[in-house]
Amino acid sequence: MKLAFVTGSNKGIGYSIVEKLAEFYGTSGEWDIYLTARNVELGQEAVEKLSNKGLDVKFHQLDITDRDSRKAFLTFVERNYPNGINIAVNNAGFAYKVNSTAPFGEQARVTVNTNFTSTIDFMEEFIPLLAKHARVVNVSSSVSLTSLKKLSDDLYEKFVSPINLLELRKLVSEFVKSAEDGTYSEKGWPQNAYGVSKIGLTKASFIFGEMLKDDPRGIVINSCCPGYCDTDMTSHKGTKTADEGADTPFYLATLPIESKEPINQFVYERKVVRMSLLGSKNLKRLKLRCLH
């Protein structure tokens, strides 16, 4: 059996991605589609909802911020899917509400841990288990682009320059530290923890893609923006439905083997967006309205 999973998928865009994958592959008898969520009860309720629509979806608990949870999930994968992971969609994400009273240092620490640190930790752990021609989709945000232009020139150059994953981790951790001690503004960071976390994720996605470009398995990694969607994360202020937002991640997850592009790109509404984080340095002013 082939394996696909979507993180943080008991509701919103993640749920819609699972639904689309189940509709696309469900009748073939060759795929197991996994909806994953931190909360077992909510995850099982979501699977039951899909089952009532006639879709065959499985559930496994997964909290990407919990190392033991990640280990349990990947141990399950190794034992039950010897051919590896065919589709991995990193959708799990977190954002504080605009009116949150949480200290900015706390917002930075929690947001970065979920959207950046834990996501790339998980990727490092599951990449060895990826199957031939696997598709990895990182649901990022165009907020990474609008936040990038708000960085100081020095920080901007650091992010758009060729750096490795360790250097990226250090750079993003410097943001968290400066947010916690109140020096973020003078050091050139914007007051947008979500935006910085997504800068990190988008850059990390590109770095992983570069690391795997010569891998004989032919793995394709892309990042994307689902658009400004009507979900809990946006307090239902978004202009796109979750189903519409799921379209681009689904498209990237199901790219045919013979596809020449997009490969290691940032994609919005099924179109490649050239961006400085991926080497196009003169695009600092690019603006796209997006929060997933």
C-alpha positions as CSV (number, residue, x, y, z in Angstrom):
1,M,0.0,0.0,0.0
2,K,1.0,3.6,-0.7
3,L,0.9,6.1,2.2
4,A,-0.2,9.7,2.4
5,F,-0.5,11.8,5.5
6,V,-1.5,15.3,6.3
7,T,-0.5,16.9,9.6
8,G,-2.9,19.1,11.6
9,S,-5.8,17.9,9.5
10,N,-8.8,17.4,11.8
11,K,-10.2,20.8,10.5
12,G,-9.7,23.6,8.1
13,I,-7.4,23.4,5.2
14,G,-5.7,20.2,6.4
15,Y,-9.1,18.5,6.6
16,S,-9.9,19.6,3.0
17,I,-6.5,18.3,1.8
18,V,-7.3,14.9,3.3
19,E,-10.7,14.9,1.7
20,K,-9.3,15.7,-1.7
21,L,-6.7,13.0,-1.5
22,A,-9.3,10.5,-0.4
23,E,-11.5,11.4,-3.3
24,F,-8.6,11.2,-5.8
25,Y,-7.0,8.0,-4.6
26,G,-9.7,6.3,-2.5
27,T,-11.2,4.1,-5.1
28,S,-7.9,2.7,-6.4
29,G,-7.4,0.3,-3.4
30,E,-3.7,1.2,-3.5
31,W,-3.6,4.0,-1.0
32,D,-4.0,4.6,2.7
33,I,-4.7,8.2,3.5
34,Y,-4.0,9.3,7.0
35,L,-5.7,12.3,8.8
36,T,-3.5,13.2,11.8
37,A,-4.2,15.4,14.7
38,R,-3.0,16.2,18.3
39,N,-6.3,15.4,19.8
40,V,-7.5,11.8,19.3
41,E,-11.2,12.5,19.8
42,L,-11.2,15.4,17.4
43,G,-9.2,13.4,14.8
44,Q,-11.5,10.4,15.0
45,E,-14.6,12.7,14.7
46,A,-13.1,14.2,11.6
47,V,-12.5,10.7,10.1
48,E,-16.0,9.7,10.9
49,K,-17.3,12.8,9.2
50,L,-15.4,11.8,6.0
51,S,-16.5,8.2,6.4
52,N,-20.1,9.4,6.3
53,K,-19.3,11.0,2.9
54,G,-18.2,7.6,1.7
55,L,-14.5,8.3,2.0
56,D,-11.9,5.8,3.3
57,V,-9.6,7.7,5.6
58,K,-7.5,6.4,8.5
59,F,-6.4,8.2,11.7
60,H,-3.2,8.4,13.7
61,Q,-2.4,10.7,16.6
62,L,0.4,13.1,15.8
63,D,1.6,16.2,17.6
64,I,4.5,17.5,15.7
65,T,5.7,19.5,18.7
66,D,6.0,16.3,20.7
67,R,9.1,14.3,19.9
68,D,7.6,11.1,21.4
69,S,4.5,11.5,19.3
70,R,6.5,12.0,16.1
71,K,8.6,8.9,17.0
72,A,5.4,6.8,17.6
73,F,4.0,7.8,14.3
74,L,7.1,7.1,12.3
75,T,7.6,3.8,14.1
76,F,4.1,2.9,13.0
77,V,4.9,3.9,9.5
78,E,8.1,1.8,9.4
79,R,6.3,-1.3,10.7
80,N,3.3,-1.0,8.4
81,Y,4.5,0.6,5.2
82,P,7.8,-1.0,4.3
83,N,7.8,0.8,0.9
84,G,7.8,4.2,2.6
85,I,5.9,7.5,2.6
86,N,4.6,8.6,-0.8
87,I,2.9,11.9,0.2
88,A,3.7,14.0,3.2
89,V,1.8,17.3,3.7
90,N,3.2,19.5,6.5
91,N,0.0,21.5,7.2
92,A,0.1,21.8,11.0
93,G,0.5,25.4,12.0
94,F,-0.3,28.0,14.7
95,A,-0.9,31.7,14.9
96,Y,-1.9,33.9,17.8
97,K,-5.0,36.1,17.3
98,V,-4.4,39.7,16.5
99,N,-5.9,40.8,19.9
100,S,-3.8,38.3,21.9
101,T,-2.5,39.6,25.2
102,A,0.3,37.1,25.4
103,P,3.8,38.7,25.7
104,F,5.5,38.9,22.3
105,G,8.3,36.8,23.5
106,E,5.9,34.0,24.3
107,Q,4.2,34.4,20.9
108,A,7.5,34.1,19.2
109,R,8.6,31.1,21.1
110,V,5.4,29.1,20.7
111,T,4.7,30.1,17.1
112,V,8.3,29.4,15.9
113,N,8.4,26.1,17.7
114,T,5.2,24.9,15.9
115,N,5.6,26.4,12.4
116,F,9.3,26.1,12.0
117,T,11.4,24.1,14.5
118,S,9.0,21.2,15.0
119,T,8.2,21.0,11.3
120,I,11.8,20.8,10.2
121,D,12.6,18.4,13.0
122,F,9.8,16.2,11.7
123,M,11.1,16.5,8.2
124,E,14.6,15.5,9.2
125,E,13.1,12.4,10.9
126,F,10.8,11.3,8.0
127,I,12.9,12.0,5.0
128,P,14.8,8.7,5.3
129,L,11.4,7.0,5.1
130,L,10.3,8.7,1.9
131,A,9.5,6.4,-1.0
132,K,10.7,6.7,-4.6
133,H,9.0,9.7,-6.3
134,A,7.6,10.9,-3.0
135,R,5.9,14.3,-2.8
136,V,6.5,16.6,0.2
137,V,4.4,19.7,0.6
138,N,5.1,22.4,3.1
139,V,2.0,24.6,3.7
140,S,3.7,28.0,4.3
141,S,2.3,31.4,3.7
142,S,2.9,34.5,1.5
143,V,3.2,36.3,4.8
144,S,6.7,35.0,4.6
145,L,7.2,37.3,1.7
146,T,5.6,40.4,3.2
147,S,7.5,39.8,6.4
148,L,10.7,39.4,4.5
149,K,10.5,42.9,3.2
150,K,10.2,44.2,6.8
151,L,13.5,42.8,7.9
152,S,16.6,45.0,8.2
153,D,18.8,45.0,5.2
154,D,21.3,42.9,7.1
155,L,18.8,40.2,8.1
156,Y,17.3,40.3,4.7
157,E,20.6,39.5,3.1
158,K,21.2,36.6,5.6
159,F,17.9,35.0,4.7
160,V,18.3,35.3,0.9
161,S,21.9,34.1,0.9
162,P,22.8,30.5,0.5
163,I,22.8,29.0,4.1
164,N,22.5,25.6,5.5
165,L,19.8,24.3,7.9
166,L,21.9,24.7,11.0
167,E,22.6,28.3,10.1
168,L,18.9,28.9,9.4
169,R,18.0,27.4,12.8
170,K,20.4,29.7,14.5
171,L,19.1,32.8,12.6
172,V,15.5,32.1,13.6
173,S,16.4,31.3,17.2
174,E,18.0,34.8,17.3
175,F,14.6,36.2,16.5
176,V,13.0,34.3,19.4
177,K,15.7,35.4,21.8
178,S,15.3,39.0,20.8
179,A,11.5,38.8,21.1
180,E,11.9,37.5,24.6
181,D,14.4,40.2,25.7
182,G,12.6,43.0,23.9
183,T,15.4,43.9,21.5
184,Y,13.8,42.5,18.3
185,S,13.0,45.9,16.8
186,E,16.4,47.4,17.2
187,K,17.9,44.2,15.8
188,G,15.8,44.5,12.6
189,W,13.0,42.0,13.2
190,P,9.3,42.8,12.6
191,Q,6.7,42.4,15.3
192,N,5.2,39.4,13.5
193,A,6.0,36.0,15.0
194,Y,3.9,34.2,12.4
195,G,5.6,35.9,9.6
196,V,9.1,35.1,10.8
197,S,8.1,31.5,11.4
198,K,6.9,31.2,7.8
199,I,10.0,32.9,6.5
200,G,11.9,30.2,8.2
201,L,9.7,27.4,6.9
202,T,9.8,28.6,3.3
203,K,13.6,28.9,3.4
204,A,13.9,25.5,5.1
205,S,11.7,23.9,2.4
206,F,14.1,25.2,-0.2
207,I,17.2,24.0,1.7
208,F,15.7,20.5,2.0
209,G,14.9,20.6,-1.7
210,E,18.5,21.5,-2.5
211,M,19.8,18.7,-0.2
212,L,17.6,16.2,-2.0
213,K,18.0,17.3,-5.6
214,D,20.5,14.5,-6.4
215,D,18.7,11.9,-4.3
216,P,18.1,8.8,-6.5
217,R,14.6,8.5,-5.1
218,G,13.5,11.5,-7.2
219,I,11.8,13.2,-4.3
220,V,10.0,16.5,-5.0
221,I,9.6,19.1,-2.3
222,N,7.6,22.3,-2.7
223,S,6.2,25.0,-0.4
224,C,3.0,26.9,-1.0
225,C,0.5,29.5,0.2
226,P,-3.1,28.3,0.4
227,G,-4.5,31.8,0.4
228,Y,-6.4,33.9,2.9
229,C,-9.0,31.3,4.0
230,D,-12.1,31.2,6.1
231,T,-10.7,29.1,8.9
232,D,-10.3,29.2,12.7
233,M,-6.8,30.5,12.2
234,T,-8.1,33.7,10.5
235,S,-11.1,33.9,12.8
236,H,-13.1,33.1,9.7
237,K,-12.2,36.4,8.1
238,G,-10.7,34.8,5.0
239,T,-12.1,35.3,1.5
240,K,-11.4,31.8,0.3
241,T,-13.0,28.6,1.6
242,A,-10.8,25.9,3.2
243,D,-11.6,23.7,0.2
244,E,-10.3,26.4,-2.2
245,G,-7.2,26.8,0.0
246,A,-6.6,23.1,-0.2
247,D,-6.4,23.1,-3.9
248,T,-2.7,24.1,-4.3
249,P,-1.4,21.7,-1.6
250,F,-3.4,18.9,-3.2
251,Y,-2.0,19.8,-6.6
252,L,1.5,19.7,-5.3
253,A,0.9,16.4,-3.4
254,T,-0.3,14.7,-6.6
255,L,2.2,15.9,-9.1
256,P,2.8,13.2,-11.7
257,I,6.1,11.4,-11.8
258,E,7.0,13.0,-15.1
259,S,6.5,16.5,-13.9
260,K,9.4,18.9,-14.6
261,E,8.0,21.7,-12.4
262,P,7.2,22.9,-9.9
263,I,10.2,21.4,-8.1
264,N,11.6,23.1,-5.0
265,Q,9.5,26.2,-5.6
266,F,7.0,28.4,-3.8
267,V,3.5,28.0,-5.3
268,Y,0.4,30.1,-5.0
269,E,-2.9,29.2,-6.8
270,R,-1.0,26.5,-8.8
271,K,1.5,29.1,-10.1
272,V,5.2,29.4,-9.2
273,V,6.0,32.6,-7.4
274,R,9.6,33.8,-7.9
275,M,10.9,34.9,-4.5
276,S,14.1,36.1,-3.0
277,L,14.2,33.3,-0.4
278,L,14.8,31.0,-3.3
279,G,17.5,33.1,-4.9
280,S,15.7,35.9,-6.7
281,K,17.1,38.8,-4.7
282,N,15.3,41.7,-6.2
283,L,11.8,40.8,-5.1
284,K,11.8,42.2,-1.6
285,R,8.7,44.3,-2.3
286,L,6.5,41.5,-3.6
287,K,3.1,41.4,-1.8
288,L,0.5,38.6,-1.6
289,R,-2.3,38.6,0.9
290,C,-2.2,35.3,2.6
291,L,-2.7,33.8,6.0
292,H,-3.6,30.1,6.4
